[in-house]
């Protein structure tokens, strides 16, 4: 079903098919062969560098050089890759990693100029192009060959791949976007392809199947390469895949004349002409027809085994090892070049020697650059230590520190910093100029190391949502009372009008307008392209959002209920939360994940795993509004910023009445700024979400017994109380109760730590701080199940009263003897 190939795209493929080559084509083929040899040599040297201790861990793409070179031929500017840790040859072929940069990453060189993919934060062969300028604003992605930031979890790249491909569909069909000059930097008529790569064994992961199915449904321009070397580390294919063939198993997905699906192609990894033909065909189908293509690349070898952590001789037979030598793609290509008369054996030997020498020089340059940077730091500290040794009474101990600091054969920054810290510790009782100089150096170095290792977890640009000023809701003198869902719905209406790049999708999101009708009639007004239903597949709903956000869109991915968030939690934690950090500020994915939860009835609809969430997705803002006006304001804030966020709408608020603001789409809720719901002087109650509303309902009962409680709604858990407002309340009341519906030790313990330790609230306590949480189990079904499983009004009243009774039993006699 492939269309006729164009001359520009496939001139080499056509020549290979005909068997006649111009001088230019011969040179191109030889350049490809040289690159394959260089990449293989980089793998070999990289393994040696790891085993000698110069690198911590090594994983390489040897055996996959040829198919990756073929793939690179058809990878155009504007295209995106979502790959895995075997794609070094491809990255070299598209000019997005040099051999020197490859080794800089292997050595964990914490310098983005030397290692632009992650600034030394990721282990080797994890790549990422830099989509952002230094100010955090987008570059023109249509002028670049783009790679989304790699992650290690097997098949984790798959869901993001779906979103990268879907972005092309959005741009191709959303005419008003591409008419806007601002968005022309992201796409040229939606012609871009998302290219994915994965090892055959990883196709056993559920997210692979979810993505393949979704791609067939959505019909997006995606080319998925499966490198099949017969093993998943040591486990052979027969234990991995039914029928031992992923292409055979997927044959039911093959498109036909009358039914949509995937185009499925197979090719051997060592067959240079066939690889060029196959990738040429795949590109044309995906780019022109917007049909997903899966290429099963078979008979791949892995000359060095899985990684430097083990040897493949332990689990491969002698026969298999002999086969891998014979069918090595480089050996096969070498023989083919000679048989075709493209080059003689002598010419190839000279080319191979040159390639290997180039790699050695690049490796040496990378190691020298890495060492020289540390050597300069070491020499600075040694000079200060010399002065300290001359002045201090601890000279002998300091000499030993200096000797140990410079002794390791493998230089590391930690040895230098450790020495400086120990020297300051030993001389803590001495007032010396050289000690002050060492302290100053350490302070400056700590700042530099904070940039090297801790920066860019969240946006550090002027576009950060933390910079968005609060705009309060405006109301008429006699505001209309409406169901909370209508505030949310009408605010979304304003959002979709204001931001044409915004779109929302999820289960029952489109035609139904979500299960609580917070998007009622939005699909009718803004079209299926922007308000869309999806299948029941949370992992790829999230992935769609990540991929589209990486390409300049502002997606809102809806996960129907908070309990279902666990289906996509791996992607939230490993991928979305770390995009900016693991690319060292080079990429961003400002996705908003919308869900609803809290106080619903039934074991599988009452989960409130906030401790799990906030400790697993640092890098994502976590918003926990207690009503839907606040939720709307949070969406308004987030869409003006450039960070990802999770918004958990309170499920029992959709039918509760709220005053309807007049400035829908404009009012904002600042992130990390709590709201004092009610002022008081005796005790501070800290809560959020639906539980905060229950706390509020108890305030009048507390007043009746003479207790003045100050109720604070934290509004967001990440960030948490940036201005330390809660400790200011504690200074006044000297007593505090944290209330939430997570399990004991969950979000309540997080809040307690923030207030008592970070904000130094401990010093203002007159009573023991208390947490009131849900039980350790999920809530039982029904209203009684909720009452007995989670904090209720009586629990809150009695917890507050007990604290006051302990302080003043005469005024507040115990309720229960």
N, C-alpha and C positions, 0 to 999 in steps of 0.2 A: 504493500500500500504506500510505500515511500514515493515521493514525487521525484522528478528528474533532478539530478544534481546540477548545481550551477558550476560554471568554469572556475570562478574565484574560489569557491569552497573546496573543490575536489580535484584540482588539477593534478596534484600528486597522487591522489587515490586512483584517478583515471590512468595515469601513467603506470602505476603499479599493476593495475589490472591488465594493461596492454603488454607489459614487459619491456617497453622501450623507454629509455630515460635520456632527457637532455642533460647537459653538463650541470645546469642549475639544480635539477632534481637529484642528480647524483651527489652534489655537494650537500643538499638538504638532508638526504638520507645519511650521509656520513656524519653530518653534524648531530643528527639524532643518535647515531651509534656512539659518538664520542660522549654525548650527554649521559647516555645509559651507563657507559663505562665509568664516567666521573661519579655518578650517583652511587654505583655499586662500590667504588673505591671509598667513597665517603662512609658508606655503611661498614665496610671492613675496618677502616681506621677508627670510626666511631666506636665500634665494639672494643677495639684494643684500648682506646682512651678510657673507656668505662672500666674495663677489667684491670687497668693499671691504677685506678683510683682518681683519675683526673676529672671524671664525671660520675655522677651519683647513680644514674640508670640510663640504659640505652635501648631504644626500640627503633627499628629501621625498616625501610621499604624495599630491601633487596628482594629480587625476584619479580617485582611488579613494574620494573622500569619501562618496558616497551609499551604495555597498554596505557600507562600514564602519559607517555609522550604522544601517543595517538590521541588520547582524550584532549590533551593540551592544544593540538592542532585546530580544534574546532571550538575552543573556549574563547569567546570574544569579549571585548571591552563591555562592561555593564553586566556580564554574567556573574553568577555567584557560585561558590563551592561550599558545600557542607560535607566535610570529609572526616577522615579519621587518621590515626597516627602512622600511616604507611605511605603517605602521599608526597614524600620529599621530591621525587623525580618530577611529578606534575608541577609542584611549586617552582622548581628550578626551570622547568620548560616554559612556564608562563612569565618568567622573569620576576617572581615575587619572593624568591629567597636565593641568596648567593650561597656558595659553599662556605664562605667565611661566616655568614650569618647562621648557617646551619650548625656550625661548630660552636659559635658564640652561645647559641641556645643550649647545646649539649653541656657547656661549661657553666650554665646558669649565669651568664654575664648580665648583671643587673644594671644595664644601660640601654635605654631604648634606641639610642643611635647605633649601637653595635648589634642589638638583638631587637628589631622593631616589632616582632610579632607579639611578645609578651613582656619585654624588659626583664627577662630571666625568671619570670614567675611560673612558667609552664615547663614541664619536662620536654625533652627534645621531640621534634616532629609534630608539635602542636602549633599550627600556624594561624595567622590572622593578619589581614591587611588593615591599613589604617584609614578608616572611612571618615575620620574627623580631623579638622584643623586643630591647631593648638588651643583655640578658643572654644572647642567643643562643638563647633558648627560643621554641618555636612560639607564634604568635598563633592565634586561632581563625580558621582559613581559611574556614570556612563562612559567616562574617559579612563576607567580603571578596570583591571581584572581583579575581582573581589573574592575574598575568602572570609566566611564567617568564622568566629573564634572556635577553634577545636576544643573538644572535651574528651576525656578518657573513657567514661562509662560506655560500654559496648552498645552500639545502636542508638546512643543518645543523640547523635546528630540527625537522626531520621526525621523527627517531628519538625525540627527547625527547617529542614530541607523543604518540607511541604509548604511552609509559609513563604519561604524565599521564592518558590515557584508560583504560588498563588498571587504574590505581589505583581507579577507580570500580567496575570489575568486581570487584576484590578486596574492596572495602568492602561492596558489595552482597551478596556471597556468603559473606563471612567473618563469621558472626554474632557470634562471641565478641569480635571487635574492637569492633564498634559497641555491644556491651553494656558495654564498658569506657569510662567517662566520659573518660578521657585521650584516646581516639581519636575522640570525637565532635566534636572541633575540626577534624577533617580531612574529614569527610564526613557527609552526611545520607542514609543508606540507599543510598549509591552513585549518587545521582541526578545527579551533576555531569557536565558535558560538557567535553571538551578541544577547544578551538577552535584550528585551525591556519590560517595564511595563508602564501601563497607566490606569487611571480611565475610566470607561465606558462613562461617560458624555463627557470626552475630546475627544472621538472618533468623536465628531461632528466637530472638527476643520479640516480645509482644509488640513493642513500638514499631518494629519493622513492618509487621503485618498490618498494623493499624494505619501506618503511613501509606503503604502500597494500596490498600483498599481505598483510603481517602483520596489518593491521587487519581485513581481510576474513576471515582465518582465525580471529582471536581474537574477532571481533564485539564491539568495544569502542565506547563512546559518544564518537565523534569527528566533528567537522564541519570539513571541510577546504575552505577557500576558495582558489581559484586566480584571481588577478587577471590577466586576459589582455589586454595592451595591444598585442600583435602583435610585440613586439621583446624581445630580450635584449641590452640596451644598443643596439648598432647592428645586431645580427644579426636579420633578420626570422624570423618563425615558421616559414617553409617550410624553413629549415635547422635548426630546433629539434625539431619534432615531426612524426612520421608522420601523414599526412592533415591536418596543420596544425590538429589539434583534440585536445586532451588528453581531452575527454569522449568523443569518438568512439573514440579509441584504447583507452580504458578500458571501453568498453561491454561487454566480456566479463566484467567484474567486477560488472555490474549484478545485483542479487539477483532471484530469481524466486520463484514460489510454493513451489517445492520445493527450492531451493538457496540457501544463504546467500551473501552477498556484500556489496556496497556499494549504497547508494541514490545515484544520480548525477542531479544536477539542473543545469539551465542557466538563465541569466538574463542580461539585458543590464544593464550598469553604470549606465545612465542612466534606467532604468524604475523609478521610485520605488514604485508600487503592486506591481509584479511582484517587486521585491526584498523587500518586506515579506512577501508571500505565500510566497516561496521560503524565506526564512530561518525563517519561522514553521513551515513544513512540516519543514524540516531539524531544527530544534530538537526538535520533537515526536517524530520518528523516533528521533533519537539519545538523547534523555533517557528516553523511555518504553520503547522497544524495545531499547536498547543495540545499535543498528546504526550502523556508520560511514556518513557521508554526505559526498560530494564535490560541491561547488558550483562549477561552471565559470562564472565571471563574465566574460562576453564584452563586446566593444566598449568596453573601458576605454581612456581617453585618458591621455596623459602630457604635460601642457602645457609643462613645462620640461625635458623629456628625462630622462635617467637620473640625473644628478647635476650638481654645479657644476664637475665636471672636464671637461665638454664640452658642445657644443650639438647638439640633435637636428636642427637644420636641415641639418647636414652629411650626414645619411643618410636623411632623410625627404623625399619628393617634395612639391611644392607641393599636389598633390591630396590627399595624406595629411594635410598640415597643415591644409588647409581642412576636411577631414572631421573632424579632431579638434576644431576650433573648433565645428563644428555639433553634434557628438555629445558635447561636454563635458557631464558629468552635471549640473553646476550650471546651465549654459545650458538644458539640456533640462527640468530641474525648474522653472526660472524660467518657461519658456513654459507648462508644465503647470499651474503654480499660477494663472497668469492665465487659461488656458483653462477651468479648473475653477471659476473664480470664488472661489478661496480668498483671493486678494489681488490688488489692483490693481498696475499698474506703479509708481505713485507710492509705494504702501505698501512695495513691495519695494525701491525705491531708498532709502527712508529706513532700512529694516532693514539693507540692505547697507552704507550709510554708517556706521550704528551699529556693525555687526560689525567693519568695518575700523578704526574708531577704537578699539574695544576692544583689537584686536590691537596697534595701534601703542602704546597705553598700556602693555600688558603687556610688549612688547619693550623699551620705554624703562625700565620698572621693573627688568627683568632685567639690562639693561646697566648701569644705575645701581648696582644691588646688587653686580654683579661689579666695577665700577670702584672703588666706595667701599671695598670690602674691601682692594683692592690699594693704593688711595690712602693708606689709614691706615698700611699697612706702609711705603710709600714715605716718607711724612712722618716716621715714626719714624726710619728710617735716615738721611734727609737731616739731621735734627736732630743725630744722633750725628756725622755727617760734618762738619757745621759746627764742632762742638767739636774734632774731629780736625784739621780744616784750621787752626784757630787754634793748635793745639799742635804740629803736626808740621812738620818741615823739608821735607816733600814736598807743601806746600800746593798748588802749581800742578797737579801730577798728580792730587791728590785733587779739586780743583775740576773738572777735566775728567771724572773718574769720576762726580761728582755730576751734572754737566750731562748726560752720556750716559745716566745712569740714569733721568732724568726726561724724556728727549727723545722716545722712541717715541710715536707717535700711538695705537698699540694697546697698552694696558698688559698686561704679563706679569710674573708673579712672578720669572721667571728673570732679568729685567733688574735687579731689586732685589738678588737674591742674588749675581749676578755682580759687581755694584758693590761689595758688602760684601766679597766674597772678594778682589777685586783691591786694595781699600784695605788689607786686612790684609796682603796680600802685599808691597805697597810699603812699609809701615811695619814690616816684620818685625824691624828692628833697633832699634826705638824702644820704650821703656817708658812708655806714656802711659795715663792714666785713661780717656780717650775710646776708645783702642784696646781696652782691656779691656772697655769697655761694648759696643763693636761686636762683639767676640768672643762676649760673652754673648748678644747679640741673635741672632747667627748660630747659636749652639748651640741656642737655644730654637726658632728658626725651622726648623732641621734636624729637630728632634723633631716639630714640627708638620707638616712636609712628609713625614716618614716615615709619619705617620698619613694624610695626604692621598693619598699616592701608592703606599705600600708595604704598608699594613696589610691584614689579612684574607686573606692567601694561604691560610693554614690557620686553624683555629679558635683564637680568642683568648679563649674562654670557659672556665668551670670544667668544661665537658663535653669539653674536648679529650682525645683519646686519650693525649696525652703526660702527662696528669695521672693516668692509671690506674696504680696501684701494682702492682708485681710480686707475683704469688702463684705460688710454685713448685709444680710437680707433686708430689703426695704418692704414695708407693708403700708397699705392704705389705712385710713382711720378706722375702717370697718372691714378687716381682711376676710376674705372668703375662706370658710372652713371646708377643706376637701380631704379625701382619703390621701394618706401619705404617698401612695403610688402615683397619684396625679401630679404631685410636686415633682417627683422623679421623672415621670414621663414627659411632662412639659419642659423640664430642664434638658432632657435628652434632645427634644425637638429643637431647642435653641442651639445645643451643641452641634447637631448635625448640619444646621444651617450655617453656623459660624466657622466650622472646621470641615471643609470638604474631604480632607484626608482621613477623617474619622469614620470608622466602620465597626459594627458589632456583630458577633456571631456566637452561636452555641445551640444547645439542645432546646428546642421550642422557642427560640429567640425570635424567629422571623414571623411566620404567619400568625402564630398565637400571640406574639408580643411579649414573650416570656411567661412562665407559669404564674406569675403574679401580676401580669399585665403592666409592668413598668415600662414596656416598649410598645404598648398598644397603638396600632395603626401606623407605626413608624416604617414598616416595610412598604405599606401602601404609598406612603408619602415620599420615601427616599429610595425605594427600589431594592430589589433582592441583592444587588451587588453590595450594598452597604449595610443591610439588615438581613442576616441570612441564618437559616437553620442549618444545623450539622447533624451528623450521626452521633450515636452515644459512644464517644471516643475522647475522653478528657485529655489524654496525653497529646493527641494531635490537635485538639482545639488550642491547647497552650502553644504547641509548636507553630501552628498557623500564625498566632499572634507574635511570637518571637521573630519568625522569619520576616513577616511584613513590617514589623517595627524596625528591623535592621535595614530596611529599604525605604525608610522615610515616611511610611504610613503611620497613623495613630490608631491602632486596633484596640478594641475592647473585647477580650475573650471571656465569654460567660461560662462559668462552671456552675451548674444548676444549684447544687447545695454544697455547703461547706464540707460535709462528710466526703463528697466525691473528689475533693481537692487532692486526696491522697493518691488517686489514680495518676495525677500529673505532678506529684510532689517531686519526683526525681528531676524532672525538667525544670521546675521552679527553683530547686535548690542548686543543682549542678550547672544549669545553663543560664536561665534568666538572671538569677541573683549575682552571677559572676561575670557576665559579659563585659562590663566596663572594667572590672578589676583585672580579669585575666588577659585583657588586651592592653592593659596599662593605659586606659583612657583613649584607646584607639577606635573603639566602637561603642555604640549605645543601642539599647533596645527598649524604648520607653513604652512598653506594653502596660495596659491596665487590665488586671484580671478582676472580673466582677463575679461575686458569689453572694449567697445569702445563707444565714444560719442563726444559731442561738435560740434556745427556748422552744424548739419544735419538738413534737412528741414522737417517740419511737426510737429504738436503739440505733437505727441506722440513719436517723435524721436529727439527732441531738448532739452529735459530736461537737466539741469545742476545743480542738487540740491546739490551743493558742501557744502553749509552751513549745510544742513541736514546730509550729510554723515560725514563730519569731526567732527561734534558735537555729532553724534550718534555712532561712532565706534572707539572712543579712545581705543587704544590697538591694532589697526591695522594700519600699515603704508599706507598712501595714496599717490600714485605716479601719477603725472599728466604731462607726457612727452609732448613736443611740436613736436617731430618727432619720427620716428620709430627706429632710431639708439639709441636715448636715452631710448626708451622703451626696446629695446633689452638689453642695458647695465643694466637697472634696474632689469630685470629678472635674469641676471647673478649675480648681487649683492645679490638679495633676496635668491637665491638658495644656496648661501654660508652661509646664516644666518639661524636663527631659530625662526623668527617671522612671523606672518601672514601679508599679504599685499593685497591691492587693486591697480591694475594697470589699468588706464583709457587711452587706446590708442586713439590718435586723429584721428577721423574718416575720415577726409579729407586728411590724409597723405599717404594712401595706394598707391595712383597713382602718388604722387609727387616724383620727382627724388631726390635721395640722393646718396652721395658717398658711395660705398660699402667698409667697413673695411676689412682688411686682418686678423685681430685677432678675428674673430667671436667666440662667446662662452667664450671669455677671458676678454674682456674689461668690465669695470664696471662703473656705475654712483653712486657716494656716496649719501646716503640718507640725506636730510636736508642741503645740500650744494648748494646754488643757483649758477646759471651760469650768468656771465655778458655777455650778448649777444653783447652789443655795449657800449663802454665807452662814457661818456659825462660829462658836467660840469654845465649845467643850471638846470636840473630837472631830478629826478629819476622816472622812470616808472617801476612798479612792476606788473608782470602778470604771466601766465602759460598756457600751453596747446595751443590749436589752436588760442586763442585770443592773445597770445604772438606773434604768427607769424603775425597777423594783425598789432600789434604794431610795429613790425620790419619793415613792409612794409611802415610805415608812417615816419620812421626816416629820409629818404632822403628828404621828403617834408618839414620836420621841419628844416633840415639843410639849405634848400633854403631860409628860412625866418630868418636865423640866430639863431636858437635854437639848442643847443647841449644837446641831451637827452641821459641819461644813462639808457639802458633797461636791466632789470634783470628778468631772468626766474627762479622762485623759485623751479621748478622741482618736489618738493614734498611738500605737505601741512602738512602732518604728517610723519616725523617731519618737522618743519619749521625753516629754517635758523639757524642752531645750532650754527654757529660761529658769528652770528650777522653781516653778511656782508652787509646787506641792510642799517643798520644805518651808517656804514662807508661811503656808497655812499651818504647818506643824509647829513652827516657832510660836504661833498664837495658841494652838490648842493643846500641844504636848502629848497628844494621843492620836493613834492612827489605826484604821482598819482597812485592809485591802479586800475587795469583794469581786469575785468573778466566777464563771461557771466552768473553768478548766479544772483538771484534776489537781489534787494537792501537789504543791511544788512546781506547778506550771507557770502560767502568766502572773499569778499573784506573787510567787517568789521572785520573778523577774522584776516586777514593780517594786517590791520591797527592797531588793538589792539596789535598784536605781535610786530610791529615795533615801534609804538609811545609810548606804555606803557611799555611793557616788556623790549624792547631794549633802552628805554629812548630817542627815536627819537624826542619826543615832543620838547626837549630843543634845537634842531637844526633847527627848522622851521622858515622860514621868510615869508611863506605864509600858508594859511589855507590848510590842507591836503584834498585831493579830492579822491572820489571813482567814477569810471565809470562802471556801471553794465548794465545788461539786464533790460528789463521792468519787471513788477511784474507778467505778464502773460507768459504762454508758447508762443514760437514763432509761428507766423502764417505761413501757408504753402508757399513754394516757395521761390525763391531768394529774392523777395521783402519782404516777411514775415520775413526772416532772417535779411535783411538790416534794417528794421524798428523796429525790436524787440530786437536786440542784438547790442553791440557796433560795429560800423563800422569804416572805416578809417577816415571818416570825423568827426565822434564823437570824436575819439581819438585825431586827429589833433587839433580840436577846444578846447577840454578840456585842452590840454597842452598849447595852445596859450593863452587861457583866463587867466591861472595862470601867464604866463609871462607878459601879458598885464597889469594885475593888478599891477605887480611889476614895470613895466617900460612902461607906456602907450605911451610915446613918441616914443620909439623904436618899440613897438608892438601895434599900434593903434587898437582899437576894430574892429572886423570883422563886427559885427552887431550893429548898433546904437540903 
